[in-house]
Amino acid sequence: MNFSLNVDDSSNEMSNNVAYQKPGVYENVKVTEIISGKSNVKQTPYIRMKTVNQNGEVGQSAYMYLSSEKGEGKKTAAWDITARNINDLICCTHNISRDEAKNIELVSSNETNQEKQISMLVDKLSSLLVGRPFRAKFKGEQTKEGGAIFSTLDRVESMNVPSVATGLKFSPDKDIKMFLSPDSVNSSIGTAVKNDDLPF
């Protein structure tokens, strides 16, 4: 083997040309892959969907947690939210009703091993969703001052809905969460009301 660093410029043409999903509403978005994992701290299992839009931009869903336990002070379990989002995706990619989607068995009720259940869930969702087009709204968030704005899948809709009648609306003011530095938060909290500012 030759481990020489003298390589031609073709090595620069690797996958650095990936365009990432921008916030907004897009046509013909498709799920390309569904992955599973566990959160770092609590080791809560999750799935996450990778997407591509009509412009070739790569996007993703938020972490979709699989825990069926309600956290302290929570009204719903994480799975309830994930199930609703999965139901929406199945409905819009297959053009079926919510009741029809609810009757799809995602994981065999005979399986009790959590790792196998998650693997079955990923396989079933992949067979149902990968490659099927839908309309999607992506929200954005800036995680550091001056940093990039990252997008995550927010809502979905069937491509059978005419684009002029879409229920997916995007507003940069509402749908992009910009980073607030601790200094700007503290200065807005510490602003006292002066007598001159009172309406009476």
N, C-alpha and C positions, 0 to 999 in steps of 0.2 A: 504494500500500500504506500501511496505517496501522500504525505500530509503537508505538502508545500503550501505556503500562503500566496504563491504566485498563481492567482486564478484570473480568468478573464472577467470582463464586466457583465457577462450574462448572469452572474450570481446576484447582481443588484436587482434583477427583475423578479425577485421572489414576491411574496404576497404583501408587499408594502403598499400596494395600490388599492386596498380595501376601502370602500366608501361606506361610512357608517350612517345609520338611519338618523334623519333629522326629525324634530318634532313637527307634527302636522297630520293631515288626513291623506291617505294614500290608497290608490286603487290596486287591485291584483296583488295584494300581499299574500305570501305563502309561508307556511311553517316549513322550515328545511330540516329541523332536527329538534328532538326533545331529549334533554339530559336530566339526570337526577344527581342529587348530592345531599350533603348534610351541612347545616349551619355550623360555623366555627365554635361558638360558645356552648349553645344548648344541644348541639347535635340533632336539631330538628330536621327531619327529611323534607326535601323539596323537589320540585321539578321546575325546569325553566325551558322556554321555547325560543329557539333561534328562528329568525324570519329573514325574508328578503322581499323588497318591494319592486314595483315595475321599473324603477331606475337602477336596480342592482344594489341598492343600499342595504347593508346588513343591520338587522335590529334584533331585539329580544324582548321577551316578557319580563315582568318583575319576577322575583322568586315567588313561586306558588307553593306555599307550605302545606304539608299533608297531615299535620297533627289534628286529631279529632277532639282534643281536650281544650276546654275553654280556659284561657289564661285568667289570672286574677283580675277581677274588675271588667272582664270582657263579656259581651253579650253573645258573641258567636265564636265558634272555633275556626281556626285557620282553614280547615278543610271545607267548611261551608262556603267561604269566599272563593276558594280555589274551584270547588265544584260548580259554583255559579258561573265563573269565568270559562271553565271547560265546556259547560252546557251551552253558553253563548257561542263559543267557537264551533261546536258541533252543529248547532242549529244553523248558523250562517254559512258553513261550508257544505252542508248537505241539504239545506233548504227544507228543514223539518221543524216540527213544533217542539216546544220545551218538553211537553209530555212524552213525545216520541224519543227525544234525546235522553230523558230520565230513565227510559226503559232499556237503554243499552248497558249491557254488563261490561264494566271496565276491568274488573278483577274477579276471578272465580271465588264464590263464597266459600268454597271448600279449602282455599289456601289460607293458612294462618301465619306462615313465616313472613315477617315484615319485608325483608329484603326481596323475597320472591314476589310479594304483592306489588312492590314498587316497580320491579322489573316487568311484571305483567302489565301494569298501568302504562308504563312508558311504551311498551310494544303495542298495546291496543290503541293508545292515543296517536302513536306514529302512523299506524295503519289507517286511522280515521282522518288525520289532519294534514300530514306531510304532502305538499304539492297541490293542495286544494286552495283556490283563490278566494279572498275575501277583502272587504274594505276595512281599513283600520285607522284608528286615531292613536298617535303616539304623543305622550306628554314628555316634557323635557325637564331636566334638573341640572343645575350647575353646582358642583360639590366643593369647588375652591375658587377663591377670588381670581378672576381673569382666566379661569379654566374653561375647558370645553363643556358643552351642554350635552349630557347623555340622555338618550331617549328610551322609554319603555312603553310597551304596548299598553294602551289604556282601555279602549273599547273597540268592538268589532261589529260589522254589519254585512249582510249578504250582498253579493254583487248583483243580485236580482233587483235590489232596490235601485231605481234610477238615481244617478249621481245628483241630479237637481232636487231630488226628494230626500236626500240623506239626512239622517238624524245626527250624524257625527259633525259637530262644530268645533272648530279650533280657534282659540284666541291666545296669541302670544302673552298677553298680560295675565291671563288666568291659567294657562296650561304650560307655562315655563316658570319653574321655581328658580329664581336667581339666588346665588350665594349671598348671604349677609354676614359680613365679618363681625366678630364679637364687639369691635369698637363701634360699628354703626348701630348695632342693637343696643348697646349700653348708652350711646348718646341719645337715641330716640326715647329710651326709657327714662333717662335722667333729665329730660327737658321739663322744666317746671312751668306751670301756668302762671303767667303774670297777670296782675290786676287789669292791665290794658287789654288783655286777650278775652276777658269775660264779657259776655253779651249784655250785661246790665250794669 
